[in-house]
């Protein structure tokens, strides 16, 4: 990101060792660039899944699970289609990934999801032992990975997932805004027709 002087300073703040809690500035390496590129690649696939949900009239949430650089599961919301309140993108992706792995534990797996997981999904993330969750947009109404509550990192549980949010946040948020604006417009039209 360009600094005030207009130059792109690729630096990272990191906590220094010791008790004084100071941060030190490190020059970022090519590795950081490849990590960001990889996160974007997987989140773009989650966004494609969310678009499929929207096309079906579902809330546009998409999810991808990756292990060792390979996508092992991808899913989108299907609650309306399946008449199943548990058919969230994250739950469906966890089921696929567990089947792919041949085991219920998804250790070493990372999840990329366009919207912050709810309490049900955050619980499933903990039970599945997902290592890290990359979130596009946070959910201030029902999010359970830091917004309303933080089940995924609750110290009383036997597993805690790392959480990183804001990955392609604008794209993820805009898809949700468009979907709900269209839904409100459609519902308003139905109300007008009933008068």
MORA-V967731 format. One record per residue. N is the residue number from 1. RES is the residue in one letter. PSI is psi as a letter, one per 30 degrees, with the letter a starting at -180 (NA if undefined). D_CENTER is the distance of its C-alpha to the mean C-alpha in Angstrom with 2 decimals. Layout:
BEGIN
n->N res->RES psi->PSI d_center->D_CENTER
n->N res->RES psi->PSI d_center->D_CENTER
END
This chain:
BEGIN
n->1 res->X psi->k d_center->22.28
n->2 res->X psi->k d_center->25.99
n->3 res->X psi->a d_center->27.82
n->4 res->X psi->e d_center->30.59
n->5 res->X psi->g d_center->33.08
n->6 res->X psi->f d_center->31.21
n->7 res->X psi->l d_center->30.54
n->8 res->X psi->j d_center->27.28
n->9 res->X psi->j d_center->27.28
n->10 res->X psi->i d_center->24.74
n->11 res->X psi->l d_center->24.85
n->12 res->X psi->k d_center->22.66
n->13 res->X psi->k d_center->23.45
n->14 res->X psi->k d_center->23.61
n->15 res->X psi->k d_center->25.29
n->16 res->X psi->l d_center->28.80
n->17 res->X psi->l d_center->30.43
n->18 res->X psi->a d_center->32.84
n->19 res->X psi->f d_center->33.11
n->20 res->X psi->f d_center->33.29
n->21 res->X psi->h d_center->29.50
n->22 res->X psi->l d_center->30.05
n->23 res->X psi->k d_center->27.56
n->24 res->X psi->l d_center->28.73
n->25 res->X psi->k d_center->27.88
n->26 res->X psi->k d_center->27.28
n->27 res->X psi->k d_center->27.58
n->28 res->X psi->l d_center->24.45
n->29 res->X psi->l d_center->25.17
n->30 res->X psi->f d_center->24.40
n->31 res->X psi->e d_center->22.02
n->32 res->X psi->e d_center->19.70
n->33 res->X psi->e d_center->19.89
n->34 res->X psi->e d_center->19.08
n->35 res->X psi->e d_center->16.00
n->36 res->X psi->e d_center->14.68
n->37 res->X psi->e d_center->15.86
n->38 res->X psi->e d_center->14.15
n->39 res->X psi->e d_center->10.65
n->40 res->X psi->e d_center->11.50
n->41 res->X psi->e d_center->12.95
n->42 res->X psi->e d_center->10.08
n->43 res->X psi->e d_center->7.72
n->44 res->X psi->e d_center->10.99
n->45 res->X psi->e d_center->11.30
n->46 res->X psi->e d_center->8.10
n->47 res->X psi->e d_center->9.74
n->48 res->X psi->e d_center->12.95
n->49 res->X psi->e d_center->11.91
n->50 res->X psi->e d_center->11.01
n->51 res->X psi->e d_center->14.44
n->52 res->X psi->e d_center->16.08
n->53 res->X psi->e d_center->15.04
n->54 res->X psi->e d_center->16.54
n->55 res->X psi->f d_center->19.59
n->56 res->X psi->g d_center->20.19
n->57 res->X psi->g d_center->20.07
n->58 res->X psi->l d_center->16.88
n->59 res->X psi->k d_center->14.26
n->60 res->X psi->i d_center->12.11
n->61 res->X psi->k d_center->8.77
n->62 res->X psi->l d_center->8.05
n->63 res->X psi->k d_center->6.79
n->64 res->X psi->k d_center->8.52
n->65 res->X psi->k d_center->10.06
n->66 res->X psi->k d_center->12.27
n->67 res->X psi->k d_center->15.38
n->68 res->X psi->h d_center->17.99
n->69 res->X psi->g d_center->16.85
n->70 res->X psi->k d_center->16.96
n->71 res->X psi->k d_center->14.50
n->72 res->X psi->f d_center->15.72
n->73 res->X psi->k d_center->13.74
n->74 res->X psi->k d_center->12.14
n->75 res->X psi->l d_center->12.06
n->76 res->X psi->l d_center->11.71
n->77 res->X psi->k d_center->12.94
n->78 res->X psi->g d_center->16.64
n->79 res->X psi->e d_center->17.84
n->80 res->X psi->e d_center->20.59
n->81 res->X psi->e d_center->21.65
n->82 res->X psi->f d_center->22.01
n->83 res->X psi->h d_center->23.19
n->84 res->X psi->j d_center->20.93
n->85 res->X psi->f d_center->18.99
n->86 res->X psi->g d_center->17.03
n->87 res->X psi->h d_center->15.94
n->88 res->X psi->l d_center->12.28
n->89 res->X psi->e d_center->10.07
n->90 res->X psi->e d_center->8.80
n->91 res->X psi->e d_center->12.52
n->92 res->X psi->e d_center->13.88
n->93 res->X psi->e d_center->11.94
n->94 res->X psi->e d_center->13.05
n->95 res->X psi->e d_center->16.50
n->96 res->X psi->e d_center->16.70
n->97 res->X psi->e d_center->15.78
n->98 res->X psi->e d_center->18.30
n->99 res->X psi->e d_center->20.84
n->100 res->X psi->e d_center->20.40
n->101 res->X psi->f d_center->20.88
n->102 res->X psi->g d_center->23.63
n->103 res->X psi->k d_center->22.52
n->104 res->X psi->f d_center->20.37
n->105 res->X psi->k d_center->19.15
n->106 res->X psi->h d_center->16.29
n->107 res->X psi->k d_center->17.39
n->108 res->X psi->g d_center->16.52
n->109 res->X psi->k d_center->13.38
n->110 res->X psi->k d_center->9.97
n->111 res->X psi->k d_center->6.73
n->112 res->X psi->j d_center->4.43
n->113 res->X psi->k d_center->2.49
n->114 res->X psi->f d_center->4.37
n->115 res->X psi->k d_center->5.17
n->116 res->X psi->k d_center->5.52
n->117 res->X psi->k d_center->7.08
n->118 res->X psi->a d_center->10.85
n->119 res->X psi->e d_center->13.65
n->120 res->X psi->e d_center->14.32
n->121 res->X psi->e d_center->10.99
n->122 res->X psi->e d_center->10.88
n->123 res->X psi->e d_center->14.45
n->124 res->X psi->e d_center->13.85
n->125 res->X psi->e d_center->11.50
n->126 res->X psi->e d_center->14.52
n->127 res->X psi->e d_center->17.08
n->128 res->X psi->f d_center->15.68
n->129 res->X psi->h d_center->15.65
n->130 res->X psi->k d_center->12.30
n->131 res->X psi->e d_center->12.97
n->132 res->X psi->k d_center->9.90
n->133 res->X psi->k d_center->6.19
n->134 res->X psi->k d_center->4.65
n->135 res->X psi->k d_center->2.80
n->136 res->X psi->d d_center->4.94
n->137 res->X psi->k d_center->7.12
n->138 res->X psi->l d_center->8.36
n->139 res->X psi->j d_center->10.44
n->140 res->X psi->f d_center->13.95
n->141 res->X psi->e d_center->15.49
n->142 res->X psi->g d_center->13.67
n->143 res->X psi->k d_center->10.79
n->144 res->X psi->g d_center->11.58
n->145 res->X psi->h d_center->9.74
n->146 res->X psi->f d_center->12.11
n->147 res->X psi->d d_center->12.95
n->148 res->X psi->e d_center->15.44
n->149 res->X psi->l d_center->15.56
n->150 res->X psi->i d_center->14.05
n->151 res->X psi->e d_center->14.59
n->152 res->X psi->f d_center->12.36
n->153 res->X psi->g d_center->14.79
n->154 res->X psi->k d_center->17.89
n->155 res->X psi->f d_center->20.91
n->156 res->X psi->f d_center->22.87
n->157 res->X psi->l d_center->20.77
n->158 res->X psi->f d_center->21.60
n->159 res->X psi->k d_center->18.22
n->160 res->X psi->k d_center->15.63
n->161 res->X psi->k d_center->12.33
n->162 res->X psi->k d_center->11.75
n->163 res->X psi->k d_center->8.96
n->164 res->X psi->k d_center->8.36
n->165 res->X psi->l d_center->7.21
n->166 res->X psi->g d_center->8.67
n->167 res->X psi->j d_center->7.85
n->168 res->X psi->h d_center->9.75
n->169 res->X psi->e d_center->9.49
n->170 res->X psi->e d_center->12.79
n->171 res->X psi->e d_center->12.20
n->172 res->X psi->e d_center->9.24
n->173 res->X psi->e d_center->11.45
n->174 res->X psi->e d_center->14.53
n->175 res->X psi->e d_center->13.67
n->176 res->X psi->e d_center->13.27
n->177 res->X psi->e d_center->16.40
n->178 res->X psi->e d_center->18.38
n->179 res->X psi->e d_center->17.69
n->180 res->X psi->e d_center->18.84
n->181 res->X psi->e d_center->21.69
n->182 res->X psi->e d_center->22.92
n->183 res->X psi->e d_center->22.76
n->184 res->X psi->e d_center->24.74
n->185 res->X psi->e d_center->27.18
n->186 res->X psi->e d_center->27.70
n->187 res->X psi->e d_center->28.30
n->188 res->X psi->e d_center->30.63
n->189 res->X psi->e d_center->32.55
n->190 res->X psi->e d_center->33.04
n->191 res->X psi->e d_center->34.40
n->192 res->X psi->e d_center->36.77
n->193 res->X psi->f d_center->38.00
n->194 res->X psi->f d_center->38.86
n->195 res->X psi->NA d_center->41.17
END
